[in-house]
Amino acid sequence: MDITVNSSIYLLGDHLDAALAMGEDLLAEKLALLDAVETPSRSHLLRQNRALNQFLATVRCLELAMIARLLEARRRAEELKRSEGRLRPLAALLAAGTAPLVDAVAELGDTSTRDFDTGDTACAFLRSRNMIARDAAGFAGMAQLAVSEDYLVAGRVRLGTLLDLIAAFLDALDDQFDLYPEDASASGTRAGEARPISPPQRAG
């Protein structure tokens, strides 16, 4: 394989691997809520508000970073398919699966409509990501907030579906281009070779 193409394919895999890791980090995010049975004190409310703001900031950051990696992987796959015919069906699959994210990027950058409609409140964000019910007024009756596979990335695409797509793409890349040679050392690479990325850990 041509060295330039080889490096580009490894870079494509690296973007996908990073997106997969960020998605798994998203799934680990959760926040315990105050017990609804007890009447919380002012200090308890302030503490939960701080924790909620931190939780939302972390979730937003991971989501945006994951989207950025996926869109970069999408762009590189489109470029590579011209020189690597074997990538064409994979690039088409990635393009289809991430198309809603392309549409969402402009909206993520333009807060005017969102601020007008909802004031960009925590509840509005959580509803749009399928973390609380669309008709929920707040967190009543909830013990915790947690990101699940039903989380809607950018309010458009189910997280579990995206992770399955990424893992399948990485498996297909490995089959086509041997990204994860079994005899590669765990700590380094031979001179002139691209650094092997970690194989996907997506379950099932």
N, C-alpha and C positions, 0 to 999 in steps of 0.2 A: 504494500500500500504506500502511496505517496506520503512523505513525511508531513507536508502541510495539511493534507486531508486527515491524516492520523491525529495530529495535534488538535485539529478542529473538532473531530469526533469526540476526543477525550474532553474537550472543553464543553461540548454539548452535554455529554454525560455528567460533567461536573455541575452544570447548571441544574440538571434534573435531580441529581443526587442531593444538592443543597435544598431544592424545593421540597423534596421528599422529607428531609430532616426537619425543615421548618413546619411542614404539615404535622409531623409526629410531635414536635414541640407544642404546636397548637392543641393537639389532643390531650396534652398533659396539663393544660391550663384549667384551673378550677378555683372557685372562691366560696368559702363557707359564709353563709348569711346568718344574721341574727335570728335567734329563736323567736318566732312570732308570738309564742305564748307569753313571753316575758315583756314587760314594758322597758324598753331600752333607755338608758340614761343618755344625757347629751354627749358625754365622752365616748360612749359606745357608738352612737350615731356618727360622730366625727371620725372615729377610728374606721368604721365600715365605709364611710364615704371615701376616705383616703385609700383604703384597700381596693374599693371598687374602681377608683380612678386609675390606680396602678394596674389592676387586672385588665381594664379596657385599653390602657396604653400599650401593654405587652401584647395583647391580642391583635390590636390594630397594627403594631409594628411587625409582628410575625406575618400577618396577612399580606401587608404591603410588600415585604421582602420576598415572600413566596410568589406573589404575582409578578414582581420584577424578574425573578429568576425564570419563571415559566415563560414569560413573554420573550426574554432573551433566548431561551432554548428554542422557542417557536421560530424566532427569526433565524437562528443559526441552522435549524433543521431545513428551513425553506432554502437557504443559501446552499447547503450541502447536497440537497437532492439533485441539483443540476449536475454535479460531478459524481455523485454516488447514487446510481439508480436504485440500489437496494434500500435506500432511505425513503424513496417516494411514498410507499404505502404507510410507513411509519410517520412521515412528516404530515401526510394527509390526516391521519388519526389524531396527531397532536394538534394540528390546526383546528380540526372540528371540535375537539374537547376543550380547547382554550379560547375559542372565538368569543364566548360571552365575556371573558375577561378583557379582551381588546375593547369591546364596547363600553365596559365599565370604567376603564382607566380615565377617560375624559371626565366622567361624573365624579370619580374619586378626587380629581384635581380641582373640580369646580364645586365649591361648597355653598354657592348662593341659593340654589334650589333646595338643597337639603336643609339649610338653616331657615329658609322661609317656611318650609313645610313642618319641620319638627323642632327647630331650635337646636338640632344636633344633640338631643338628650341621650343619656345612657340607655333608657328604655327603647328609644327609637332605633338605636344601633343594635341592641340585643334582639329586638323584633325582626329587623331586617336580616339578621344572621341566623334566625330560627333557634335562638337560645331561650326565648320566652314566647308564649303564644301571641299571635298577632293582635288579639283583643285584650291581652293582659294590661292592666293599669299599672302594675308594679311587680314586686317580688313576693306578694302575699302567698303563704303556703309553701314557699320554696325553701329548701334547706341549703342549697348551694347553686351557684352558676357554674356550668362546666361546658367546655367545648366537646362536642361529640362528632361522629362522622356525618351527622345531619347538618352540621354548621354550613351556612351558605357563604362561600368565599366571595367577597365583593358583593354579597347579596344576590349572587347569580348561580353559582355552581356548588353542588354538594361536595364537601371536603372529602368524604370517603370515596366518591367517584373519581375525584382528581388524583387522590393517592393511588388508587387502583390503576388509573391511566399511566401515571408516572412510573410505577413499579413495572407495569407491563412493557412500557417503552424501554426502560433500562434493561429488562430481561431480553428484549428483542435486539437491542444494541449489542448486548453481550454475545448473543447467538451469532449475529452477523459479523461483528468486528473483534470478538474475543477481548473485551475490555478488562476482564478480570482473570488473567492467566493464573492457573493454579500454582505455578512455580514462581510467581512474583514474590519478592521479599516483602515482609510487612512494614519494614522501616524505610525503604528507599527504592530507587530504580537504577537500572543500568544507564550508563552515559548515553545521552541522546534520545532517551525514551520519555514519553509523556508519563506523568505520575499517575499510577492507577488510582481510581476512586473507589470508595468503599461500596461493596455490593448492596443493593436495596434490601432493607430489613422488613418491608411491608408484609404483614401476615396475610395468608390465605387469599 
